[in-house]
Amino acid sequence: MSPDRVVIEEVQARGDSDESTEAGSLPVAARAPSGPSRTPYSWLRRKKSSGSRISSGSPLYTRVLPIVILAMGVLTAALILFAAGVILGIVPFR
């Protein structure tokens, strides 16, 4: 008897009803529990998805957010150039 067959028979003897323990069979996808969930954050899954709370035509998405992202990109580039200048000794610091 092969070692794999021994392990399969031990699992089946414990009462495992999963058919994926049979030799040569493909794994079976896990099934969702039928009863109520008891995880600490199960209330998050029960809450219905309400979608986006801000409409797609909002000025926040069309005007403000792109300007803020662009400004942060320019500021980041300026800080990187300043740091490179200090490291290379081009910009005197202190």
C-alpha positions as CSV (number, residue, x, y, z in Angstrom):
1,M,0.0,0.0,0.0
2,S,1.4,3.4,-1.0
3,P,2.0,6.1,1.7
4,D,-0.5,8.4,-0.1
5,R,-3.2,5.8,0.1
6,V,-2.5,5.4,3.9
7,V,-2.9,9.1,4.4
8,I,-6.1,9.2,2.4
9,E,-7.6,6.3,4.3
10,E,-6.7,8.0,7.6
11,V,-8.4,11.2,6.6
12,Q,-11.5,9.3,5.4
13,A,-11.5,7.3,8.7
14,R,-11.7,10.6,10.6
15,G,-15.0,11.4,8.8
16,D,-13.8,14.0,6.3
17,S,-16.5,14.2,3.8
18,D,-14.5,16.1,1.2
19,E,-14.2,14.0,-2.0
20,S,-10.9,15.6,-2.8
21,T,-9.1,13.2,-0.5
22,E,-9.8,10.3,-3.0
23,A,-6.8,9.3,-5.0
24,G,-6.6,10.9,-8.5
25,S,-9.5,13.4,-7.9
26,L,-9.2,17.1,-8.5
27,P,-9.5,19.5,-5.5
28,V,-12.9,20.7,-4.7
29,A,-13.5,24.4,-4.1
30,A,-14.3,25.4,-0.6
31,R,-17.9,26.0,0.2
32,A,-19.3,29.0,2.1
33,P,-20.6,28.2,5.6
34,S,-24.3,27.7,5.7
35,G,-24.8,29.1,9.2
36,P,-24.3,32.6,10.5
37,S,-20.7,33.8,10.4
38,R,-19.0,34.3,13.7
39,T,-15.9,36.2,12.7
40,P,-15.3,39.5,14.5
41,Y,-15.7,41.5,11.3
42,S,-18.7,39.6,9.8
43,W,-20.8,42.8,10.1
44,L,-18.7,44.2,7.3
45,R,-19.8,41.5,4.9
46,R,-23.4,41.8,5.8
47,K,-23.5,45.5,5.0
48,K,-24.8,46.2,1.6
49,S,-22.6,48.0,-0.8
50,S,-24.0,51.4,-1.6
51,G,-21.5,52.2,-4.4
52,S,-19.8,55.6,-4.6
53,R,-21.2,58.2,-2.3
54,I,-20.0,61.0,-4.6
55,S,-21.4,61.3,-8.1
56,S,-19.1,61.0,-11.1
57,G,-19.8,64.5,-12.2
58,S,-18.7,66.0,-8.9
59,P,-16.2,68.9,-9.1
60,L,-14.1,67.1,-6.5
61,Y,-13.3,64.4,-9.1
62,T,-13.2,66.6,-12.2
63,R,-11.3,69.6,-10.8
64,V,-10.0,69.5,-7.3
65,L,-8.5,66.0,-7.2
66,P,-6.4,66.3,-10.4
67,I,-5.1,69.7,-9.3
68,V,-4.1,68.3,-5.9
69,I,-2.4,65.3,-7.4
70,L,-0.5,67.4,-9.9
71,A,0.6,69.9,-7.2
72,M,1.9,67.0,-5.0
73,G,3.8,65.6,-7.9
74,V,5.5,68.9,-8.6
75,L,6.3,69.4,-4.9
76,T,7.8,65.9,-4.8
77,A,9.9,66.5,-7.9
78,A,11.2,69.8,-6.4
79,L,12.1,68.2,-3.1
80,I,13.9,65.4,-4.9
81,L,15.9,67.9,-7.0
82,F,16.7,70.0,-3.9
83,A,17.9,66.9,-2.0
84,A,20.1,65.8,-5.0
85,G,21.5,69.3,-5.1
86,V,22.4,69.2,-1.4
87,I,24.0,65.8,-1.7
88,L,26.1,66.8,-4.8
89,G,27.1,70.1,-3.0
90,I,25.4,72.4,-5.6
91,V,23.0,73.8,-3.0
92,P,24.7,75.0,0.2
93,F,22.9,73.7,3.3
94,R,23.8,75.4,6.6
